[in-house]
Amino acid sequence: MFGLNDEQDGGPAFPNFNGDDRNNNGMTLRDYFANHALEADIEEIITEIREHNWRFPYEKKPVVTRQQARYIHADRMIEARKL
């Protein structure tokens, strides 16, 4: 995601260590975790958001897309790595 540093997005999932100085690190760990979120995890996050009436600042009602739920899951996974 644009604007996130390595601590926030987990850094590159598959870093390129071939010695060149190009910034070609591919997907971030956050993208990797989001891509591999299980359907049960996504459903749990959606249910949690609906039950607690949590919303994004720009939303008038508690709506979350499956893609947003995947990145919420990924952010939680990155936070868990810090413990």
C-alpha positions as CSV (number, residue, x, y, z in Angstrom):
1,M,0.0,0.0,0.0
2,F,1.3,3.4,-0.8
3,G,2.6,5.5,2.1
4,L,3.3,2.6,4.4
5,N,6.8,1.9,5.6
6,D,8.4,-1.6,6.1
7,E,7.2,-1.8,9.7
8,Q,3.6,-1.1,8.7
9,D,3.4,-3.3,5.7
10,G,5.8,-6.0,6.9
11,G,8.4,-5.3,4.2
12,P,8.9,-7.3,1.1
13,A,7.4,-10.9,1.1
14,F,10.1,-12.1,-1.3
15,P,13.0,-9.7,-1.2
16,N,15.3,-9.5,-4.2
17,F,18.9,-10.0,-3.0
18,N,20.6,-10.3,-6.4
19,G,22.8,-7.3,-5.8
20,D,21.2,-4.8,-8.2
21,D,20.0,-1.5,-6.8
22,R,16.6,-1.6,-8.5
23,N,13.6,-1.4,-6.2
24,N,12.0,-4.6,-7.3
25,N,10.8,-6.3,-4.2
26,G,7.4,-7.4,-5.5
27,M,4.5,-7.8,-3.1
28,T,4.7,-6.7,0.5
29,L,4.2,-9.1,3.4
30,R,0.9,-7.3,4.0
31,D,-0.3,-8.1,0.5
32,Y,0.8,-11.7,1.0
33,F,-1.1,-12.1,4.2
34,A,-4.2,-10.4,2.7
35,N,-4.0,-12.8,-0.3
36,H,-3.8,-15.8,1.9
37,A,-6.5,-14.9,4.4
38,L,-8.9,-17.8,5.0
39,E,-12.6,-17.4,4.2
40,A,-13.4,-18.1,7.9
41,D,-11.1,-15.2,9.0
42,I,-12.7,-12.9,6.5
43,E,-16.2,-13.9,7.7
44,E,-15.2,-13.4,11.3
45,I,-13.9,-9.9,10.6
46,I,-17.1,-8.9,8.7
47,T,-19.3,-10.3,11.5
48,E,-17.2,-8.4,14.1
49,I,-17.5,-5.1,12.3
50,R,-21.3,-5.5,11.8
51,E,-21.8,-6.5,15.5
52,H,-19.8,-3.6,16.9
53,N,-21.1,-1.1,14.4
54,W,-17.5,-0.2,13.4
55,R,-17.1,1.9,10.3
56,F,-14.5,3.6,8.2
57,P,-14.5,7.4,8.6
58,Y,-16.0,7.9,5.2
59,E,-18.8,5.4,5.6
60,K,-22.2,6.2,6.9
61,K,-23.0,2.6,7.8
62,P,-20.9,-0.3,9.0
63,V,-20.0,-1.8,5.6
64,V,-16.8,-3.7,4.9
65,T,-15.9,-5.4,1.6
66,R,-14.2,-8.7,1.5
67,Q,-11.0,-6.9,0.2
68,Q,-11.0,-4.6,3.2
69,A,-11.5,-7.5,5.5
70,R,-8.5,-9.2,4.0
71,Y,-6.3,-6.2,4.7
72,I,-7.7,-5.9,8.2
73,H,-6.6,-9.5,8.7
74,A,-3.2,-8.8,7.2
75,D,-2.7,-5.8,9.6
76,R,-3.6,-8.1,12.5
77,M,-1.1,-10.7,11.3
78,I,1.7,-8.1,11.1
79,E,0.8,-6.8,14.6
80,A,1.0,-10.4,15.9
81,R,4.5,-10.7,14.5
82,K,5.6,-7.8,16.8
83,L,4.7,-9.7,20.0
